[in-house]
Amino acid sequence: MIKPFRFILFILLVTCFSCEEILLESDISDQTVTLVAPSNNATFTSTGITFSWEPVEDADEYRVQIARPNFENPLEIVVDELTAETFSTQQLNIGTYQWRVKAVNSAYETAYTTRTINVISNDDFQNNTVVLLSPSNNLITNISAQNLSWQPVIGAVSYQLQVNNASNVLVLDQTLTSSNYNYTFADGNFQWRVRASNGTLQTLYSSRSILVDTTAPNTPTLSLPANNSTVVENDITFTWSRTAISGSNESDTIKIYSDSGLTNLIEESEATSPFTTTLDDGTYYWVVLASDEAGNIGTQSTTFSFTID
């Protein structure tokens, strides 16, 4: 009888924890998603449509669905996506569509709000928007080889891809028929942009920025407490120096150990020099390691030791 009792108790505890999680989540089920644009029964003469709605308080994401011609008798669900944004740009062929949005969080969801639109032609091709897919805007990375990709535009026969460096110098200008291109960046800040053409008309450029940094930070040089020194105070101030390298933001991490093999970690902190902490009497070993926002990790400093007596 003991084992079944323990099993039932375990199930009850798990259920209680799950209930607590639900209770901690805000109930948004009675809220309404207010659609902003397009208006109901709007008519378009270009195939690129941007759908937008007002944010719902305590929502984590929004489910966006688009059906052709409607949700009651759909021939096709052309879009079904979750997004944290309050807008979504889609390419839609000529036809009648219904679009709807609901807000969701980890425990609750609202009802859908629905509207109808009509795409009657692509005569105003220049009003389309090229939706860039990857890499994400303002990406900071140590990977120089990137696949630049974008959403195909209906009716486009070519795309113009351009890359400018931080001095606004054009370093790449390519006419493409595909909707992606492999490009290897040098280190630095860049803007890449794409426009579509149907042979006669061109869209505006859509652009994103990227920072490429493949260089690891310099190795920190330790200063105080001096190597093999003895101090009497338990409040210890650590100082070191490091020459910064241009690129992504750099930071230092100090690690303090109680053994020379650097296995028994006493404290680890992202810090700037000087850094003060309180330690008990004893012998300690410390190092500093630099890293940057792009993901590069530098060489760890030499190890200094000191004794608090």
C-alpha positions, 0 to 999 in steps of 0.5 A: 500500500505504500508504493501506490500511496506515494505514486498518487501523492506524486501525481497530486503534487505534479497536478498542483504545480501545473495548476499553479503555473496556469494560475500564475499566467494571465487569463486573456481569453475574454480579450479581443484582438483589434485588427488595424489593417487592411480594412474589411473587404479591402481591395488590392492591386498588388500581391504584397499585403501587410496585416497588422493588429493592436497588441493584447496585454499579457499575450506572448504570441499571435496566431495568424491564419489566411484562408482562400476564399474563407474559413467556412469553406476553405480551398486552402489555408495559405498561412498559419503562423505564430509570431511575437510581432503585431504585423505580418507581410504575405504574398498572395495570388489574385483572389479572395481571402479571409485573414484572422488573428488570435492572441495566445500565452502559455495557458490561454488564448483569445477568440479569432478576429476575422476580416476579408480582403480581395487581391484583384491584380498585380498592376501596382507591382511597385507597391509590393514589399520584399520581406527579408528572411535571414539573417535577422535584422541587427544580427551580431555574429562571428560567422562571416559566411551568411545566406541572405534570403527573402520571400519571393515576390509574385510576378518578380523576374529578378532581384537586385541585392546590394551590400554597403559597408559602414562607410556606405561604400557599395561592396556587392551589387548583384542581379539575381533570379533566386530569392537567396544568395551566399555571401561572405562578409569581411569584419565590420558593420554592413547593410544589405538590401533587396528590391524586386523587379517585374522587368518594368517596375521595381519595388522599394529596397528592403534593408537590414543591418549586420555586424560581423566580428570574427576576432577574439578579444585580447588576453587580459593582463592581471595586476592586483592582488599581485601574484603570490602576494599576502594580504590581510583584508578580506575585502579584495579588489582585483584589477587587470587591463586589456586593450579593446578591439573594435567590433562587437561589445566586449566583456570580462569574466573573473573566476576565483578558485581555491585550488591551483588546478582551477577546479573548485570555483569560489566565485565567477562574475562578469565584471570590469576592473576594478572588481571588489568581493569579500573572501574568507582567509585562505589561498586563492587563484584567479583568472580573467577571460574576455569574450564579445557579443559576437560569440568570440572567446579570448585566451584566458589570462595567466593565473595569479594566486594570493593568500589572505592571512 
